[in-house]
Amino acid sequence: MGDADKAAEVNMIAAGLAVPATILKVGHHGSETASSPAFLALVKPATAIYSAGMGNSFGHPKAITLADLAAVGARIFGTDVNGTVLVSTDSQTYQVLPARGGPRLPPLPTITP
């Protein structure tokens, strides 16, 4: 996905390129400008991996992006939390091998009284 944004996702959907994927490299470092709910509903990743530096000045990944990924059932890994994230496959199965920790949990929703 690289830095593909929501406009690029719309084009992928229109062209029939938003196909189911077991593993998604999350677009634009987990920014709110990518990974739209419509795109994620078509791709339905089981695992999502984003690349973002810890404490980066952009605040990536964004909470809304993590929540949208969780809403489609993706296990979420990120380089800010997990360090290097290695995916190993034998072409039939795969393993996600993070340098540290496990899947990132999305932030809990804010509950207002």
C-alpha positions as MATLAB code, in Angstrom:
seq = 'MGDADKAAEVNMIAAGLAVPATILKVGHHGSETASSPAFLALVKPATAIYSAGMGNSFGHPKAITLADLAAVGARIFGTDVNGTVLVSTDSQTYQVLPARGGPRLPPLPTITP';
ca = [
       0.000    0.000    0.000;
       2.890    2.363    0.597;
       1.505    5.883    0.939;
      -1.746    5.099   -0.887;
      -4.508    7.245    0.547;
      -8.301    6.964    0.586;
      -8.549    8.435   -2.940;
      -6.226    5.693   -4.200;
      -8.346    3.132   -2.344;
     -11.479    4.432   -4.107;
      -9.677    3.931   -7.430;
      -8.626    0.407   -6.412;
     -12.207   -0.433   -5.444;
     -13.541    0.944   -8.751;
     -10.952   -1.065  -10.695;
     -11.746   -4.268   -8.797;
      -8.307   -4.333   -7.203;
      -9.462   -4.260   -3.565;
      -9.441   -8.019   -3.155;
      -9.383  -10.103    0.020;
      -5.905  -10.377    1.518;
      -4.661  -12.420    4.434;
      -1.976   -9.862    5.281;
      -2.255   -6.115    4.698;
       0.662   -3.719    4.848;
      -1.322   -0.786    6.233;
      -1.213    2.327    4.083;
       0.503    5.563    5.042;
       1.926    4.454    8.419;
      -1.527    3.945    9.948;
      -2.607    7.516    9.200;
      -6.274    8.515    9.115;
      -5.798    9.375    5.429;
      -5.740    5.680    4.469;
      -7.389    2.356    5.352;
     -10.983    3.460    4.873;
     -13.725    1.237    6.302;
     -15.017    0.580    2.745;
     -11.593   -0.589    1.593;
     -11.002   -2.707    4.705;
     -14.455   -4.315    4.345;
     -13.422   -5.606    0.914;
      -9.854   -6.604    1.809;
     -10.767   -8.200    5.174;
      -7.183   -8.703    6.363;
      -6.561  -11.327    9.040;
      -3.301   -9.562    9.889;
      -2.421   -5.891    9.440;
       1.114   -4.511    9.740;
       2.002   -0.830    9.777;
       5.367    0.894    9.865;
       5.694    3.869   12.217;
       8.451    5.180   14.429;
       7.830    5.192   18.153;
       6.753    8.649   19.309;
       6.738   10.045   15.758;
       5.659   13.668   15.360;
       2.693   12.705   13.154;
       1.030   10.619   15.861;
       0.926    7.527   13.660;
      -0.812    5.179   13.870;
      -4.090    6.977   14.460;
      -6.594    5.503   16.911;
      -9.371    5.534   14.290;
      -7.240    3.467   11.917;
      -6.475    0.904   14.617;
     -10.178    0.738   15.497;
     -11.164    0.291   11.836;
      -8.618   -2.525   11.448;
      -9.884   -4.200   14.612;
     -13.475   -3.856   13.375;
     -12.687   -6.153   10.443;
     -11.020   -8.653   12.779;
      -7.383   -7.962   11.901;
      -4.564   -8.807   14.275;
      -2.517   -5.606   14.283;
       1.266   -5.343   14.442;
       3.335   -2.169   14.210;
       7.009   -1.370   14.198;
       6.569    1.250   16.932;
       5.264   -1.397   19.338;
       6.734   -4.627   17.963;
      10.051   -3.560   16.414;
      10.847   -5.521   13.273;
       7.858   -7.597   12.166;
       8.818  -10.676   10.156;
       6.280  -12.762    8.265;
       7.293  -16.331    7.488;
       5.333  -18.530    5.094;
       5.531  -21.954    3.474;
       2.937  -20.787    0.876;
       0.189  -22.625    2.788;
       0.384  -21.095    6.261;
       2.119  -18.100    7.772;
       3.508  -16.887   11.065;
       3.987  -13.326   12.240;
       7.196  -13.061   14.228;
       7.504   -9.661   15.909;
      10.831   -8.737   17.514;
       8.911   -7.967   20.708;
       5.386   -8.291   22.026;
       2.248   -9.555   20.378;
      -0.585   -8.016   18.415;
      -1.397   -4.438   19.281;
      -4.799   -3.924   20.812;
      -6.797   -0.991   19.523;
      -7.627    1.754   22.004;
     -10.788    1.221   23.975;
     -13.703    3.434   22.975;
     -14.223    6.526   25.073;
     -17.286    6.183   27.256;
     -18.976    9.397   28.247;
     -21.450    9.436   31.126;
];
